[in-house]
Amino acid sequence: MLFNTFPFPLFLVAVILLYWIVFKRSVMLQNIYLILVNLTFYGLWNYRWIPILLLNSVACYLAGLSLGWVSSRRTRRILLALCLTVSVGTLLLLKYYDFFASSFEGLLGMMGLRVSLPVIRLILPVGISFYTLMILSYPLDVYFKRMEPQKDIVSFLAFSSFFPLILSGPIERARNMMPQFLKKRQFNESLAKDGLRQILWGILMKVVIADNIAPVVDHIFADYLQMDGLNLVFGILFFTVQIYCDFAGYSYIAIGVASLFGFSVMRNFAFPYLSRDIAEFWRRWHISLSTWFRDYIFMPFCGDRPGKTRKVLSILVTFAVSGLWHGAAWIFVVWGILHGLFFVPRTVHRRIRVSSGAVVAQNRSFPGIRDIRAIVFTFSMVSLAWLLFRAPSIPFAISYMGTIFSNPYIPGTDHFGNWPVMIACIGLFVIEWFQRRRKHGMDIAFMPVTARWSIYYLSVLILIFFGDFGGRNFIYAEF
């Protein structure tokens, strides 16, 4: 069941009414009910995937509990290794086995050795890349002594299977979510209202912008050899907006849905295309994933006082792993390493923004020339890297770029036939610019009632007349 299909709001309304009316008496009832809802929602995709989710959850729960009982450093490492073997091993088997097997065969073939390894070709459980990292945060935080082990398995299972988050994030941390699952939730009107605004903003981003851009991008990439360079550049720029609106739209909806149940979930996007350098971009894009890799891969690998060489290596390894997390293909690894190479110079020379809270043009209405130059340059680098993300293979991406330069312009070609999409993209950036100091594009609680409700009604009309409700899947659900 997708967030952008008509059955979902019916499901959500029914579930929330029962949650706040029937099961509000105790936290135990709330959590048991949530587990049933979570597994029902996930089972609607494929009920055979439920045991994998539960195996992952129970393994991490037992590991976290055991880590709280032992003090021996060696024993703790063994317990964590066993947990990683089950959790990460399941992910590697289901998502990466065929990729590694074919890559190994290719490597041996280059050495003149012919080896044929068995191929599994299993259907990848939806959301496994997301919920694996979310659940793993618990034993890792217990191991690093960032949180205490939890004895309440019901609360833990409610967290580990929480349906708004398990498909495509945000990749929450146990230390943030578990305290919320351990206490009784009371209906929070202001949190719920903001959640509804985030849902509305996320739906607008997904069905009005991303899903209307998608056919244009698909057409350009399918027929790129027959197009000139300017249209191919438009194709890259359109995909840059599409993937942002698609993924950020999902995140806003997920956070909004969680808010309706009384949960506060971490922000996942902070207007990333207004970033002035690549380091700032990664503090604003998919925040839950970038901070996860920072805390659990980069920091342990880098150490407390790394030299420049170790720091550079840590950055490249982290981004390579991040790329591989996105997909079992070398093109994703190259995409990750390319971002690592973008990232290295500013990090090593400490020319980075202090915080993602350092909003561009903080005390001004419009950006200066220096800000515009930095934003455009960063946006161009990110867009160039997105070509690798959209291309089916590295040779395709090279050919696509080659066509831009070998056939830059064909006289008489219609370059502005997609003007409605262009207007939607421009409108998005205008809204984000004026909302850049707030949490999301529909964060308008500060406005007068008349202005606020006028925006709500206008948004609904835009959804009705311009929304694509064909149920197009979210891009990141494939990962």
N, C-alpha and C positions, 0 to 999 in steps of 0.2 A: 504494500500500500504506500503510494507516494504522497508526499506533502501537497503536491500540486494537482491532485486529482479530487474529484467531488466526494468520493466515499470518506476521505480523511476527515474533513470537518464534522461529518456526522458521527464518525467513530470518536473523535475528540470530545465533542459535546456530551455524548453519552457517558464516556469514561469519566470526565470531569464532574458531571452531576453526581454520579455514584460516589466518587472520591470524596467530595465535600459534604454530601448529604448523609450517606450511609456509613462511610468508613472514617469519619472524622473523630471518632471517640478515642482512638489510641494510635500511637505510632506503630504498634505491631500490626494492627488491622490495615493501616495505610500501606505499610511495606509489603504485607502479604498480597494485598490487592494489586499493588504496583507490579509485583513479580508476575502475577497472572496476566496482567495487561501487557507487560513487556514481552513475555513469551508468546502470547497470542499475536501481538503485532509482528514479532520476528517470525513466528511460525507461518504467518500468511505469505511470507516470501518463500519459505521452504522449511517444513517442520523437521526435516532431516538435519538441519543445521543447528537445532537447539542443543543436542548433546555436546557439540563442539564448544558452544558458548558456555554451557554449564561446566564442562571439564576444565576449561580455562579458568573459570571463576573459582571453582573448588580448589584447584591446584594452587592458585595465588592466595586464596584465603588461608589454606592450611600452612603454606610457606610463611605467610606473615605471622600467623599465630605461633608457629614453631620458632621463628626468629626472636619472638619476645620471651621465649623460655630459656634460650641458651645464650651464654656469654662467650664461649670459645670462638675465636676469630675463624679458625679452620672449619669448625662445624657450621658456623653461619654462612661461610662461603659455599660449603657443600649444599646446604639447604637452598641457597639462592640459585646455585647452578642447576639443581634438580628442577626448581620452579621454571627457570629459563628454558631448560630442556623440553619441558612439557609445553609451555606457552609459546615460546619463540619457535621451538621445533615443529609444532603443529602448523604455524604460519609458514615456515620455510618449506615444509612438505607440500602443503596445499597450494601455495602461491608460487614458489620458486624452484621446485624440484625439476620440472621440465626445462626451465630456463637454464639452470646450472648444468643439467645433463647435456643439453644440446651445445652449450658453450664449451663444456669439457670435451665433447666429441670433436668440435671444431678445432680446438687447440691441439688435440692429439693428431687430427688430420693434417694440420700444418706441419707436424713433425714426421709425417709419413706413416702414422699408425692409424689403423682403422678399428674403431671400437663402436659397438652398438649397445647403448644403454636402454633399458626399458623406459617407456613413456607412460605416465599416469593419466594425464588429461582429465583431472578431476574438475568439477565445477567449483569455482571459488566461492565460499560462503560470503554473502554480502556483508560488508562492515567489518570483516575480520581484522583488517589492517588497523582500523580505528579502535575497536574495543579491546584488541590485544594490548595496545599501548596504554589505554585507559586503565585496564585492570592491572597491568604490570606496575603501574605507578605505586600500588599499595605495598607489595613486598619490597620494592626498591626503596621506598620512603622509610619503611620499617628497618630495613637493613642499614640505611644511612642515618637512622635515628632521627628522622624528621617528623615522625608520628609514632604513636603508640599502637601496638597490635589491637585488633578489634575482635571481640568474642562473639558478637551478635551476627551470626551467619545470615539471618533473614535480612537485616539491614544491608549487609554486604552484597547479597544477591540482588536486592532491589537496586543498588547502585550499579553493579557490574552489568546489569541487563537493561538499564534505564532507556526506554525506547526512543526518546527524542535524540539521544546522543550516540547510540551504538552503530548507526548506519554510516554517518559521515561526520561525526563529531558535533561540537568541539570535543577535543580529547582532554577531558577533565582529569583532575588529580584526586586521588582518594583523600588526601589531607584537606582538600577544600569541600568535597561532596559528602564524605562520611559523617562529619558532625551534623550535617543537615538531615541525613537519613536517620540519625540516631535520636533526634528529638521530634516531638509532635509538631506537625505543621499547622499553622493557623492561616486562614485566608488573608492575604495581604493585598488590599485593594490597589495601592499605588504600584506594587510589583506586577499585579495582573494587568493593569491598564498599560503599563510600559511594555509588557509582554505582547499584548494585542497590537500595539503600535509596531513592535518589531516584526510580528507576523505579517502585518500589512505591508511593511517595507520590504520584507523578504519575498513575499509573493509578487510584488511589483517588479523587483529586480529579476526574479526568475521568469515569470510568464509574460511580462511585457517587454523586457529588454533581452534577456539571455535567449529565450526560446524564439523570439522574432529574429535575432541575429543568427541563430544556429543554421537555418537553411541557406542564408547568404554565404556563411563561412564554408559550409559543406559544398556548395556549388563552386566556389573559388578554388578550394583545395582539390576538388575532383577534376576540374578542367584547367588547372593552372598553366599547362603547356600551350593553351590557346589564348591566354590572356597576356596583357602587357604588364610591365613592372609596376605601374601605378596601381592597377587593380590588385596585384599581388600584395603590395604594401597595405592596401585597404584590408585585404584578407587577414593579414597578421594583426593589424590594429583592431579589427572587429573581433577576432578571437581573443585578444587581450581583454576586451570589455566583456565578451561572452563568458569566459571562464571565471572572471571575477564576480559578475552578477549571478552566475549559476551557483558558485560555491558559497559566496557571502550570503546570497539569498537563502540557501539551505541553513546556514549557521544562524541567521537572524530568526528564521522560523523555529529552529530547534531551541534556541535560547528563549524565545517567546513562549513556546509550548511548555518548557520546563518551568517558566515563571508562573504559569497558570496553576501548576501543582505546588507552588510555594517554594521553588528552588531558585537560588541565585547562581547562574552559570557564568564562567569567565567569558570575557569578550574575545571574539575570534578574529575580527577585522577592524582596523582603525583607519579607514580611508587610505589604503596603501599606495594608491596612485598619486597621492599628493606628497610622497616622500622625496627628499632632496638628495639622498644617496642610498646605496644598496643595503647598507647596514640598517638604516632607518626603515627601508622597505620590509626587511625581514622581521622587524619588530612590530610591523603593522599588518603583515600578511600571514594568515593561518597561524595566529599567535600561539594557539594551544600546541600545535606541532613544533614550531620553531623553538618554543621554550622547553618542550619535552626533550628534544634532541640536545639543546643547550645543557640542561640539567643532568641528563642521564648518559649522554655520549660525549659531548664536547668537554664538559668540565672534568669528569673522571679521567678522560684520555689526556687532557691538556695539563692537569696538575695545578698546584697552587702558584708556583712561580716559573712559568714556562719561558724558555728562550724563544727567539723569533722563529727558529726552524721548527721547533715543536709546535708552536702556535699555528704556523702556516699549515703544517701537516695535519693538525687537529681540525682545522677549518675545512680542509679539503676532504678528509675522511668523513666528517660529519655531513657535509653536503652531498658526498657520494652516496652515503647510506640513506640520506633523505631522498635522493633521486631514485634509488633502488626501492625504497619504501613505496613510492608512487606507482611503480609498475615493474614487472619482470621482463625488462628489455634494456639493452645497452644504451638506447637513446635517452632513457630516463637518467641513467648514470651520467651520461655526458651532460645532460641538462643540469644535474646537480653540481657537477664539477665546474661547469661554466659559471654558475652562480658563486661557487667558492672562489673562483679566480676573480670575479667581480668584487668579491667581499674582501679578499686578502689585503690589497693596498691600503685601504682606509683603516682596517683593523690594526695592521702592523704599525702604521704611522700615527695611529690614534686620532685620525681625522674623522671621527664619527659623532653623530648626535648623542647627547648625553642620555636622552630619554625619548620614547615615543610620545610623551606628553608635551614635547617641545613643538607646539603647533606652528606651522608655517604662517608667516605674517600675523604673529600673535596679537599685536595691538593695532593692526591695520585691516582695512576692508579688502584691499587688493594686494597682490604680490608685487614685489619689486623685480627689476630686470634680473638680478642675481638669483632670486627665488625661481623665476620662470625658467631660467637657463638650467638650474639644477634639477628641477622637476622634469623638464622635457628630456634631459639627458638620462636621468634614471629611468623614466618611463620607456625611453627608446631601448635601453639595455634589457629591461625586463621583457619588452615586447619581442625583441630579437630572440631571447631565450625561449619564449612561449612557442616559437616556430618548432623547436625541437619537441616540445610537449604535444603539439597537435599533429606533427608529421608521423606517419606510420613507421618510418625507418630513417636511419641516418642518410642513406643515398637519396631518399625523397627530399629531405630537408636541404641537402646540398644542391640538388637539381632545382628546387624551388628558388633558392637564393640566386643560383646562376641565371635563372630565367629573368629575375628582376633586373640584373645588370646587362644581360645579353639582348633583352627586348624591352627596354625601359618604357617606351611610349609608342602606341599605335594611333595615328591620326584618325579621328572620327569615332573612336571608342567612347561609349557612354560610361563615364567614371562616376557619375552622380545619380545613377538610377536608383540607388538604395538610400535616397535622401531621408525617408522616414526613420530608418535605422540610425543614420547620422544624427538626426535631430534628437533621437532618444539618448544616444551616447553623450551628446553635448549637454542635454538636460540633466543627465545623471551627474556629470562633473560640476555643473553649476550648483546643483543642490548640495553635493558633498562639500564644495568649497565653502558655502555659507553655513553649513552644519559642521564644519571641521572641528569645532571646539566641543561638540556634543558626541553622544555615544553612537548615534545612527541617524540616517536621513529623515526618519519620522519622529525624532525626539523633539516634539513640539509642545510639550506640556506647559512651557513658559508662555505660550501665546494666549491671547484672549479667546474666550469660548467661541465666539462667532468665527474668528479666523481659523481656529483649530478644526471646527466641524466642517467648515467650507473645504478645507484640505482633505478631510476624511471622505466627504461626498465626491469630491473631484477625483480622488484616488480610486474610489469604487467605480465611477463612470469610466475611467481610463482602463481599469481591469475588464469591464464588460465589453468595451468597444475595441480594445487593442490587445487584450490578453490571449495568449495561445494556450488553450486548455487541453491540448492533445495528449497530455501525460508524458511528455518527453522526460526521460530519466535525468537525474542529476549526474554531472560529469564525474564527480568524485566518488559516487556510489560504486563506480567500476574499480576503484582501488581498494 
